[in-house]
Amino acid sequence: MVKLNKIYTRTGDDGSTGLVNGERVLKNNLRVRAFGDVDETNSVIGIARLHLENTKIDKMLSRIQNDLFDLGADLATPYTTQSTEDNKQDLRINATQTIRLEEEMDSLNLDLLPLSSFILPGGAAPSAYLHQARTVCRRAERVCVALEVEHKLNKNALVYLNRLSDFLFVAARWCNNQGQTDVLWVPGSNRK
């Protein structure tokens, strides 16, 4: 259990931050950028939840927000040869969390109108925020892929991020009256 008695520590005043293993890295480090983008994704999901009226989607997003803290801890813990998803010492995203995303996405997708065009972010407020969360999630994924080039990562973390962006797209459509009020892209509509 995490217990925080004091929020400021002054240890980051030099532009560094601590990883779970105690190592200090600069705040512009790819690893810090990765878990920062995951944190930003989580924050945008929190804003989307403020606008939701549907408790089914809200419960899904609540679970995802908790998963994103797990993912942040995963990314803040350098992967070692002893790291496994079952190692209780390291908090790691596991395959069951991605499977749950897929199952929830499939259940939402059953209600959606088929796509007839690309979708512009917008429509209802929760949909617009979920689209924003999706784009931040994609950025987090890109940073994690770059980080993976330099440091081994938990493969489940990358898969989770990829699937989460898909989930957020489906959930955004679902929040637009199951796709009925999606804002569609009309190619070339503003050309003269």
C-alpha positions as CSV (number, residue, x, y, z in Angstrom):
1,M,0.0,0.0,0.0
2,V,1.3,3.4,-0.9
3,K,1.4,6.0,1.9
4,L,2.3,9.6,1.1
5,N,2.7,11.9,4.1
6,K,4.4,14.7,2.2
7,I,3.9,15.5,-1.5
8,Y,7.0,17.6,-2.1
9,T,10.4,16.0,-1.6
10,R,12.8,18.4,-3.3
11,T,14.6,15.4,-4.8
12,G,13.5,16.4,-8.3
13,D,14.7,19.9,-8.1
14,D,17.7,19.0,-10.2
15,G,15.6,17.7,-13.1
16,S,15.7,14.1,-12.1
17,T,13.2,11.6,-10.8
18,G,13.4,8.2,-9.1
19,L,12.4,4.9,-10.7
20,V,10.9,2.1,-8.6
21,N,14.3,0.4,-8.2
22,G,15.7,3.7,-6.7
23,E,17.7,4.6,-9.9
24,R,17.5,8.3,-10.7
25,V,17.0,9.5,-14.3
26,L,16.5,12.8,-15.9
27,K,12.8,13.8,-16.3
28,N,13.2,14.0,-20.1
29,N,14.3,10.3,-20.2
30,L,12.2,8.1,-22.6
31,R,11.0,6.0,-19.7
32,V,9.7,9.0,-17.8
33,R,8.1,10.3,-21.0
34,A,6.4,6.9,-21.4
35,F,4.9,6.7,-17.9
36,G,4.1,10.5,-18.1
37,D,2.1,9.9,-21.3
38,V,0.3,7.0,-19.6
39,D,-0.5,9.3,-16.7
40,E,-1.8,11.9,-19.2
41,T,-4.0,9.3,-20.8
42,N,-5.4,8.4,-17.4
43,S,-6.2,12.1,-16.7
44,V,-8.1,12.6,-20.0
45,I,-10.1,9.4,-19.2
46,G,-10.9,11.0,-15.9
47,I,-12.3,14.1,-17.7
48,A,-14.3,11.9,-20.0
49,R,-15.8,10.1,-17.0
50,L,-17.1,13.4,-15.6
51,H,-19.4,13.7,-18.7
52,L,-20.6,10.1,-18.8
53,E,-24.1,9.1,-18.0
54,N,-23.7,5.4,-18.8
55,T,-22.6,3.4,-15.7
56,K,-21.5,0.4,-17.9
57,I,-18.9,2.5,-19.7
58,D,-17.9,4.3,-16.5
59,K,-17.2,1.0,-14.7
60,M,-15.0,-0.1,-17.6
61,L,-13.1,3.2,-17.6
62,S,-12.7,3.0,-13.8
63,R,-11.0,-0.4,-14.2
64,I,-8.8,1.0,-17.0
65,Q,-7.7,4.0,-14.9
66,N,-6.5,1.5,-12.3
67,D,-4.8,-0.6,-15.0
68,L,-3.0,2.6,-16.1
69,F,-1.5,3.1,-12.7
70,D,-0.3,-0.6,-12.9
71,L,1.1,0.2,-16.3
72,G,2.9,3.3,-15.0
73,A,4.5,1.2,-12.3
74,D,5.5,-1.4,-14.9
75,L,7.2,1.3,-17.0
76,A,8.8,2.9,-14.0
77,T,10.4,-0.5,-13.0
78,P,13.3,-1.4,-15.3
79,Y,12.8,-4.9,-16.8
80,T,15.5,-7.4,-15.7
81,T,16.2,-11.1,-16.5
82,Q,14.3,-11.9,-13.4
83,S,11.2,-9.9,-14.5
84,T,8.1,-11.9,-15.3
85,E,4.4,-11.0,-15.2
86,D,4.1,-13.5,-12.3
87,N,6.9,-12.0,-10.2
88,K,5.0,-10.4,-7.3
89,Q,7.9,-8.1,-6.5
90,D,7.4,-6.2,-9.8
91,L,4.0,-4.8,-10.7
92,R,3.6,-5.7,-14.4
93,I,0.7,-5.6,-16.8
94,N,-0.4,-9.1,-17.7
95,A,-2.3,-10.7,-20.6
96,T,-5.6,-11.0,-18.6
97,Q,-5.9,-7.2,-18.5
98,T,-5.6,-7.0,-22.3
99,I,-8.1,-9.9,-22.7
100,R,-10.6,-8.0,-20.5
101,L,-10.2,-4.9,-22.8
102,E,-10.9,-7.1,-25.8
103,E,-14.0,-8.6,-24.3
104,E,-15.4,-5.3,-23.2
105,M,-14.6,-3.8,-26.6
106,D,-16.4,-6.7,-28.3
107,S,-19.4,-6.2,-26.2
108,L,-19.6,-2.4,-27.0
109,N,-18.9,-3.1,-30.7
110,L,-22.1,-5.2,-30.9
111,D,-24.2,-2.1,-30.6
112,L,-22.3,0.1,-33.1
113,L,-23.3,1.1,-36.6
114,P,-20.8,-0.1,-39.1
115,L,-18.2,2.5,-40.1
116,S,-18.8,4.2,-43.5
117,S,-16.0,6.8,-43.2
118,F,-13.1,7.9,-40.9
119,I,-14.4,9.6,-37.8
120,L,-13.5,13.2,-36.7
121,P,-13.0,13.5,-32.9
122,G,-16.2,15.1,-31.6
123,G,-19.8,14.6,-31.0
124,A,-20.8,14.2,-27.4
125,A,-18.4,15.5,-24.7
126,P,-17.4,12.0,-23.4
127,S,-16.8,10.9,-27.0
128,A,-14.5,13.9,-27.7
129,Y,-12.5,13.3,-24.5
130,L,-12.2,9.6,-25.2
131,H,-10.8,10.5,-28.7
132,Q,-8.3,12.8,-27.0
133,A,-7.4,10.0,-24.5
134,R,-6.9,7.7,-27.6
135,T,-4.5,10.0,-29.2
136,V,-2.5,10.5,-26.0
137,C,-2.5,6.7,-25.6
138,R,-1.1,6.3,-29.1
139,R,1.7,8.8,-28.2
140,A,2.5,6.7,-25.1
141,E,2.7,3.7,-27.3
142,R,5.1,5.4,-29.7
143,V,7.3,6.4,-26.8
144,C,7.2,2.9,-25.4
145,V,8.3,1.5,-28.8
146,A,11.2,3.9,-28.8
147,L,12.1,2.9,-25.3
148,E,11.9,-0.7,-26.2
149,V,14.7,-0.1,-28.7
150,E,17.0,0.9,-25.8
151,H,15.6,-1.1,-22.9
152,K,13.7,-4.4,-22.7
153,L,10.0,-3.8,-21.7
154,N,7.2,-6.1,-20.7
155,K,5.7,-7.1,-24.0
156,N,2.2,-7.1,-22.3
157,A,2.6,-3.4,-21.6
158,L,3.0,-2.6,-25.3
159,V,0.1,-4.9,-26.3
160,Y,-2.1,-3.3,-23.6
161,L,-1.4,0.2,-24.9
162,N,-2.2,-0.9,-28.4
163,R,-5.5,-2.5,-27.4
164,L,-6.4,0.4,-25.1
165,S,-6.3,2.9,-28.0
166,D,-8.7,0.6,-29.9
167,F,-10.9,0.3,-26.9
168,L,-11.0,4.1,-26.5
169,F,-12.0,4.5,-30.2
170,V,-14.9,2.0,-29.8
171,A,-16.0,3.6,-26.5
172,A,-15.9,7.1,-28.1
173,R,-18.2,5.8,-30.9
174,W,-20.4,4.1,-28.3
175,C,-20.8,7.5,-26.5
176,N,-22.0,9.0,-29.7
177,N,-25.3,7.2,-29.6
178,Q,-23.7,3.9,-30.6
179,G,-22.1,5.6,-33.6
180,Q,-25.3,7.3,-34.8
181,T,-23.9,10.8,-34.1
182,D,-20.3,10.2,-35.0
183,V,-18.8,13.1,-36.9
184,L,-17.7,11.7,-40.2
185,W,-14.8,12.8,-42.4
186,V,-16.0,13.9,-45.8
187,P,-12.8,13.8,-48.0
188,G,-12.2,17.0,-49.9
189,S,-15.5,18.6,-48.8
190,N,-13.9,22.0,-48.4
191,R,-12.0,22.2,-51.7
192,K,-13.2,24.5,-54.3
